[in-house]
């Protein structure tokens, strides 16, 4: 099995065939209906079930919930069209062309209406999981599959003994109650767990346990487990940022083991020989394949017309929604198991074999369409990208000095990093003491930072620099590597006479013109639920404000938290427009707030799982105001238990910040 998982993608890559198709064909060849190398035993059933749970879990986990809020109606419309059109055309074809009974026609039409995100790993490989059409397809999948499984439950219940009207009421009540439990309990348990345990292996086992628990409970109440797995992914979405090491582990294990096992298991079910030996099976299979593919294309085309989408977006919708597997297989097996009074099956062998061929053909077509569309979309993005986007890579420099702040600072840098570019991260430790122990402690901190970045598939560079003082070491390193951002930990005061920032922070603000981010963590970033941003008046005129907003938007998208801006109305209007138009965020909540001398109202509007971000200004800049001098006292008095970030926009007007803004899609205004 492992040899097939290893060599099939390598062989098919030379033939320009998606590896997913190869896995299915490999299952056909080695299965009981091929060369019978392996039987489809309980291990394939177990891993196959885990694989489809994994696909649904990953699909909901990769969704950008902020984008989902914006396209939720599109996803609902697409899901309804993707269900209604195949059901209508399928029912007509089943009754008129295949002469099936009403119950059988409805059940076979439900096979056309369902779809499985078989091609979703292709989207992940090309880094397109947050494209709006992908989010629409994922949202539409759960709508179509839920309605399909409800049809299955209704038709299946009609042939059960002693079924009354209370059966359907009780089914709906159980599903609603279980959904409420998952939505309310799972995220709260997850936040408590992630705050207490930071080991990536323990976190992975915990997440996997929640996925299987949600799927198992959904099966227990009479629905398919894929709904539970999808719902668990939705509620854990905000707790597992895309740039986190945990997300890398989840994707790696799924793509390397569980999903290939599922695809090979699907291939082992398909019996091509039965189609050749039975003439009726060929007709049934032909009708099922044609109706299944054409109806899904019509649903994608209808959504394109309604929302004026592009051809590539339509193809993405069709490619992701065209494949069948889990729900279709469930409908076929349940229908085949139902015995009529005359002793025949509600769905005969021809329908079962036709369903297997529908699964095979739809998976192949879906994979090919998705692969081709993804390639075109990636090339289109590269052509549209400006020249500076290709040749410039703004670095993030993380200055490490305290072993207790290594994890939060590196986590912050990973989330600030743009996921669509090659922004690199450099960790720095400045050595002042010439003793070997000081150098060794710095090396240990750098090694921890490199390990964390490697778990998130990010190659972090390290610098251990000898300097007469920390400020000169950081400033020189910033210039040498061309970093656009400096991330440092907030100073921990040891004496009451010390300033809020410490001498290091004060000197850095005076010596460094790059963007400086000072961070204090009280809870893990992935458990933050809301971001409060306080901005000074005239902040929109700062030279580096576009770059600052780009980093803020990246943080909001990674954490999937809601955003509130506080400040002067004119400043809020300008910054909100920039965030929405150039960072593609949903419009943030804007609250007029012009007092930096009393943060008690902010404390009342925030909770311990919220984070406070202060967009500050250096002395002498256009947005600096004298009341900022009281900000440290107010933070310590009112917000001592919150995550705090102080962000000082860059003051340089060099090509560095210009190229960085261009990469973010932000053309700098001429002032």
N, C-alpha and C positions, 0 to 999 in steps of 0.2 A: 504493500500500500504506500509506504513512504517513498519507494522508488518511483511509483507512478506520480505521486504528488511532486516529486523533485524533477523528473525528466519530462513530464508532459508539457509544462509551460516552456521549458527550454526548447523542445522540439517545435512546438506550435508557433513560437515567436519567430522562428525562421520562415514559417509559412504565412506569417501575418494573420494568424487566427487567434482570437481571444482564448486565453488559457481556460476560461470557464467552459467553453465548448469542448475543449480537450478532455476536461475532467469527466464530462457527461459521456463522451464517446468511449473513454477509457472504462467507465462503468459498464457500458454496453458490451465491450469486448471481453472483459474478465468476469462478467456476471453469469448467472445460470442460463440466460438466453443467448449467451455468446460462446466463448471457449470454455466456460465453466471453470475458470481458475479458482474462483472464490464463490462461496454461497453468501447470500444476503442474510446473515444471521442477526442475532440480537445486538451485536456490537455496532453493525451498520445502522440499525434502527435507532439505537441510543445516540450515536454520534451524529446521525442525520437529524434527529430531533434537536440536539444541541446546536447543530449548524444553522437550522432555520431560525431558532431562537436568537442565535448570535447575529444573523443578518438583520432581523427586525430590531434587535436591541441597538446594533450599530447605526442603523438608519435613523432611529429617533435620537440617539446620543450625538450624532454628528450634525443634527439640525441646529441652525442658529435661531433660538427662540425669539430673538428680537425681529428677525426677518419673518418668522412664522406669524407674528402678530400682524405684520404688514400684508402678508399674502394668504391669510387664513381663509378669506372668502374665495380666493382663486382655487385653493386646495380643495375646499368643500365643493365648489362647482365642478372641478375636474373629477373628484371622487364620485359625485352623483352621475355625471355623464359617463364615466368609466364603468359604472354599474348599470345604469338604465339602458344605454344603447346596446351593449352586448345581451342584456336580458331580453329586450324587445326583439332584436333580430334573431337571437338564438331560439326564443320560443317559437317564432314563426317558422324558422328552418326545421326545428325538431318536429313540429306538428305537420307541416306541409311536405317536407322532403323525406323525413325519416319515419313519419307516421307513428310517433310515440304518443303515449298517454299524456294527460295533462300533468300529472305528478312527475313523470319521467322527463317531460319536456322542460318543466321548471327547474328540475335538479340539474339537467345537462346544461341549461342556459346559465345556471349559477357557476358552472366551470368556466364559461367564457367571461363572466363578470369579474371573477377574482383575478388577482395577479400577485406575483411574488417578486421582490427586488433582487432577482438573481444577478443582474448586471451592476448592482451597487458597488461591489469591489472594484470595478473598472473606474467608477467615479472617484473612489478613494485614491486609486493609484495615480490619477491625473490631478488630484488636489482640487476637485470641482464640487466638493460636497456642499458648499455654501452658495452655489449658484441658485438663483431664485427658482428656475424651472425644476431643479432637483428637489428643492424644498416642496414645491407644489406637487411633484410626483410622489414624494414620500408621504405628505399629508393626504393626498388622494388615495394612496394605497390602503391606509388604515380605514378610510371611509368605505371604500369598495369591499374590502375583505370583511369588515364588520357586517355590512349588509348581506354579503354572501353567506357568512356563517349563520346569520339569523334566518335566512332562507333555508339553509340546511337543517337548522334546529326545528323550524316549523314543519317542513316536509317529513323529516325523520320522526317528529313527534306524532304526526298523523297516523303512523303505522305502529305506534306503541299501544299496548293495552292499558286500559283504565286511565286514559289521558282526558283531563277535564280542563275547563277554562282556567282553573287555579294553577295548572302546570305552567302556563305561559306567564301568568302574573308572577309566580314564584321565581321563574327563570329571570325575568327582568329585574325583580327585586334583588336577587342574589348577585347579578352582574353589577348593578348600580352600587350596592353596598361594598362589594369587593373593590370596585374602582375607587370608591371614596376612601377605603382603607389604604390602598396603595398610594393615592395622591396625598393623603394627609400624614400617614405614619412613616412611609419609606424615606421621604426627604429629611424629616426630622431626625430619624435614626441615623441616616447617612451623615448629616452635619455633625452630630455628636461624635460619631465614630471617627470622622476625618480630623476633627479637632484633637482627638486623643491619640490616634495612631498615625504616624507618618511613614511607616515602612511600606514600600510599594507592593511587596508580595502579599502582605496581610490585607492591604486595601483591595488588591485584585481578587483575592479569595472572597472577601466580603461582598464586593460588587457582583461576582458570579453567583454567590448564594442568593442575593436579592433577585437576580434575573430568574433563576430556577424556581425560587419561591413564588414569585409573581406568576410565572407560567403554570406552575403546578396548581396554584389556587384557582386560576382561571379555568383549567381543565376540570377541577373538582366541582365547579358550579355548573358545568355543562357546556362551556365554550372552548374554543381552541386556545392553546397556550401561547400562540404567536401574539394574541392581543395583550396578554399579560406581559410578555417580554417587551413589546413596543411601549406599553404604558410605563414600565419600570425605566426604560431609557429616557422617556420624557421627564419623569420626576427627578432622575439623577443627572440630567443634562447640565444643570447649573453647577453641579458639584465636581464635574470632571471636565476641566478646560481642554480644548484641542491640543494645546502646547504642553500639557502636563505629561510626566513620565507614565502615569497610570493609563492615560489614553493610548500611548504607544504600546504598552503591554497588552491592552485589550485588543487593539487592532492586530498586533503581531500574532498572538495565539489564535485568534479567529481565522485570519488569512492563511496561517501556516498549517492548521490542523483541522479545526471543526468545520469550516466552510468547505474545504476540499472533500472531506469525508461525506458531507451532505450531498455534494454534487455527484460524486462517484456513486453514492447510494441511489440517487435518482436514476442514473444511467442503468444500474443493475435491474431496475424494475421494468424497463422498456423491453418489449418482446417484438422485435421486427419480423420474426418468422411468422407470427400469428397473422400479421397483416397480409403476408403473401399467400398463405394457405386458405384464408377466408375472404371470398369476394365481398360479402356484406361488410366486413370489417374495413375494407378499403374505402367503400362509400361513406361509412360513418366517420372514418378518420379524415377523409377529404373535406367533408362538410364541417367537422369540428375545427380543423386547422384554418380553413378559409374564413369561416365566420369568426373564429377567435381572433385572428390577426386583423381582419378588416374592421371589426367592431371597435377594437382598441385604437386603431388608427383614426377612425371617425371621431372617437372621444377626444383624442389629442387635437385633431383638426378643428373640432367644435370649440375647444378651449382656446385655440389660437385665434379663431375668428372673434370670439367674445372679448378677449383681452388684447387683441392686436399684437400678438407675440410674433417673434421672428421664426424663420424656418428651422434654424438650429434648435430653438427652444421647443418647437413642436416635435422635432425628432427626438429630443431628450425625453419628453413626456412619453412618446410612443416606445422608445427603447427601454425605459425603465418600467413601464406598465405593461409591456407586451408579453412578458414571460410568465409562465405558470409553473407552480410546483406544489407548495404546501397545501394551500386551501383547495386547489383543484384535485390533488391526490386525496385529500380528506373527503371531498364530496363524492368522488368516484368509488372509494372504498366503502363509505357508508351506504351509498345507493346500491352497491353490489351486495351488501350484507342484508338488505331488506328483502324479505320473502313475501310474495303475494299469495293470496288464498289458493291459487292453482299450483303453487310450488315453484314458480319461476322467480327469478330475481327482478327487482324493479329496474336495475341497470344490468344488462347482460354482458357477456364477455366481449362483444364487439365494442361496446361503449368503453369498457375498461381498457382495452387495447388502444382504442381511439384516443382516450385521455392520455395514455402514455406517449403516443405519437405527438399529441398536442403539446405536451410538456417538452418533448425533445425539440420540435420545430420552433416553438415559441422561444425557448431558451437560446437556440442558435441565432434566430433572427434578432432577438433582443440584444444579445451580446454584440453581434456585428454592427447593428445600428448605433448602439451606445458607444462602442469603441470608435467608430468612424466620426460620430458627432463630437466626442470628447477631443479627438485629435484636431478637428477643424476649429473647435472653440479655443483650444490652447494656442494654436497657430494664430488665430485671429487676435487673441490677447497680446501675443508677442509682437505682431505687426503693429498693433495700435499703441504699444508702449513706446514712450519717448526714448530717445537715444541715451539720455542720462540714466534711465531706468535699467539699462542693460550693462552699463559700465561702472556704475557707482553703487557702493554698498555701505551705507552708514552703519558704523559699528556702535554697539552699546558697551560701555566700559563699566564693569562692576568692581568697585573698590571694597576689598574684604579686609577686616581687621579683627572682628570679634567672631569666634567660632559659633556663637549662638545665633548670629544673624546670617550665616551662609545660606541656609535653606530658604528663608523668606526673600532674601535679595536675589538669589538665582531664580527663584520662582517668578518674581516680579519681572526680571529681565526676559525670561522666556515668554511671558504673556505680553510684554510690550513689543516684542519682536514681530515684525510683519510675517505672516504665514505664507504670503504669496511672493515673497522676494527672498533674497539671500542675505538678509541682515545678519551679521555675525556678532557674536558676543565674546568679549575678552574679559577675563578675570585678572585683577591686579592685587598684589600684596606688596606694600612698600615696607622695606626692612630698614629700621633705624638702628637697632641694636646689633652690634657686630658679633654677638655670641652665637654659637651654632644652634642653641636651643630656639632662639627667636626665628632663625631662618627655617628650622625644621617645622615649627608651628605654622609658619606661613605656607610651607609646602603642603602640609596636611589640609589646610583650608582650601587651597587651590585644587588639590586632588578630589576633595568632596564636591567642589563646584563642577569639575569636569565630569565626575560620575553622574551627577544629577542631570547635566545637559545631555550626556550620552544616552541616558534612559529615555529622553525625549527626542532622540535622533538629531541632536544639534551638536555640531563640532565646535567646542569652545576652546579658544586659545588662552594661554596663561602667561603672565609676566610676573616675575619676582624681581623687584627693583630696589637697589640700594640708593638711598638719598639722604641728604642732610635733614630734610623735613618732609612730612607727608604731602603737603600742598605742592611743593615743587615736583615731587615724584609723580603725583597724579596729573598735574598740569602738563608736564613734559610727555607723559605717556599718551594723554589725549591728543596732543599735536602729532606725535610720531605715528600713531595708528589711524589718525583721521576720524576719531569717534565723534558722533553727533550728540550722544547722551552719556551722562555720568550718573550712575546709581550708587548711592551710599546709604548706610544705615544712620538712623537718628542718634545723636549723641546721648549717652547715658550719664547724667550729671552725678558727680561724686561729692561735690561741695556746693553748698547753697550759694556761694559767691560766683559760681560759674554761670556763663550765659546759657541760654536755651540750646543754641547750636554748638556751643563749645568753640574754642579758638579755631579748630580745624574747619568747621562750617563757615564761620565768619570770614576766614582767610580765603576759602575756596570761592565764595560768592564775589569777593573782590578781585580774585586772580583769574578765574575761568569764565570765558564768555560763552561756552557751550551750554546746552540745556542740562540743568542739575536737578536730580530727583532724589529727595531725602525721604526715607521710608521707615516707619515704625510699625511692626506687626504684633498684634495681640491675638489674632486668630488666623488660621490659614486663608490665603487669598481665595481658594476655591469655595469657601463657605460664606463669602461675602454676598449678600442678597441685594444691596442697594449702594449706589455711589452718590454721595453728596459733593458737589463741586462749587466752591465759593470763589468767584472771580472779581477782581477789582475793576472799577470803572476805567474805561479807555484801554482795557486789555487787548481789544481787537486791533490796536495800532502797534503792538509789540512786533518787532521784526520776525521773531520765531514762533508766533502764535499758531500758525498753520501746522507747523511740525508738532507743537505741543498737543493740539487737538487730535492730530493723527495718532499719537501715542495714547491719549485718553480713549479714543474710539477703539483702538486695538484692545485695550484693557477691558472695556465694556463688552466687546464681542467675545473675548476669551472667557470672562467670568459669567457672561450671559445675565448680567444684573441690570436692574433699572437705573435710570440716571435722572438726577435733579440738579439744575443750575441755579445758583443764587447770585444776585448782583444787581447792577443798575439796568433798568429796562432796555436802554439803547444797546448796551454791551451784550445783554442776554439775547436780543434779537439778532445781532450780528453773528455771535458765536453759535447760536442754535441753527442758523441758516447754513453756516459752514459745516457743522456736524451732519446735518441732514443731506445736503446736496453733494458733499465731497467725501464723506465717510460712510454714507448710506446707512445711517442709524435712523431708528424711528425718532420722531420729534421728542426731545426730552421735556420734562416738566420744568417750567421756568418760574421762579419765585423771586419777587423783588426783595432785595436784602442789601442795604447799604451801610450797615453798621459792623465794623470790624472790632469794636470795643466791647461787645457783649455777645458771646457765643452760646448763651443759655438757650435761646430759641432753637438753635441748631441741635443742641443736646436733646431738647424735648422732641424734635422731629426725627431723631435717629435712634437706633437701637444698637445693642452690642455687636450684632452681626452686620452692621453697616460700616461703611468706610468713608472717611472725610478726606477730600482732596482740596488743598488750597493752592490756587493758581497765584503765586506770589510775584513780586517784582523786586529787582535790585535797586538799591538807593541811587537816585539820579535818573532813573528811566521814566518814560512817559506815564506808566500806570502805577508808579510808586506814590504812596500816600503816607503821611506821617503816622496815621493810626495803625499801620502795620507793625509798628514797634511794640504795640500792646498784644499782638497776636500770640506770641509764645505764652504769656501769662494766662490768656483766655483758654488756650488749648490745654494747659496743665490743669486749670481749674474746672473746666466743663467737659473735656473730651479725653480724659486720661485713660479710659477703658476702650477707646475706639482705635481701629487701624487708621493711621495718619500718613498722608503723603503730601509733601511740599514740593511743588513743581515750579522751577524758575526757568522761563523760556530763554532760549538762546538770544544773545544780543549781537552776534556777528552777522554781517551781511555778505559773507564770502560765498563762494560757489558750493561750499559744503552744505549749508542749510538750504540753498536754492535747489540743489540736486535732490536733497532729501524731501523737500516739499513737492517737487515734480514727481518723485517716485510715489508719493502718497496721492497723486492725482490732484494736487493743489497748486494752481498757477499763482505765483506771488503777485500781489497788487503793487503797482508802482505808486509810491508816495512822494 
